[in-house]
Amino acid sequence: MGVHQNIGYDYFPKQGSDLGKRVKVCFNYESDKTIYGKCIRDDIEEPYLMLFQLEDGRVVRSSECQYMTF
């Protein structure tokens, strides 16, 4: 459990322009094995988290993969 100054019941970090965009994701630089998804979080202030929901239901951080938005 935790607490963050920019996250609460009625406030959330400001979101960037990639929020809601479609993404193409690969892991471990294996660009021949990709999966599509959607950017569901794109913080432009603390805690600077970017999350993708993949089409198979998994949610991954941008730091755990390689991605391209479009």
N, C-alpha and C positions, 0 to 999 in steps of 0.2 A: 504494500500500500504506500501511497505517497501523497504529497501535496505540491502543487505548482502555482505560482503567483498569477499566471495567465489563464488558468483553467478553473472554472467554478460552475455553479448551478446556472448562472445567467451570463457568463462571459467565456470567451474562447479565443485562442490566438487568431490574429488576422490571417486570412487565407490568400494564397497567391493565384496567379493566372493559370496554373496547371490543374487546379481543382476541377474535377469532373471530366477531364480530358481522357481520351483513350490512350493506353500505353501498350507497348510491345516489350516484353521482358524476357531476359535470358539469365542464366546463372552460371557462374564460373567461366565467363567469357565464351560459352558454347553457343555461338550465334546461329548454329544450325538447329538448335532446340529452343524454340520460343513459345511463349504463351501470351495471350492478350488479356488486358484487364482495364481498370479504370482508376484514376487517381482519386482517392476518397479523403485525402488530407494533404494540405500543402502549406504548412505554417511559414509565415514570413516574419515571425517574431518568436521569441522563446516559447517552447523548447525546440523549434525548428525541425519538426517531424514531418516526413513525407511518407504516406502509406498508399499502397496499391491493393485493390481487391482484384484478384485474378479470376478468370472465367470459371475456374474449378472450385471457387469459394475460398481459397487461401488468401490471407492478408499478409503482405510482406512490406518491410521497410525499404526505402530506396537505397539504403546503405548495404542491403543484403543481396543486391542484384545489379544488373546493368539494364538500362531502360531507354526507350525513346518515346516521347509524347507526340501525338498528332491529332 
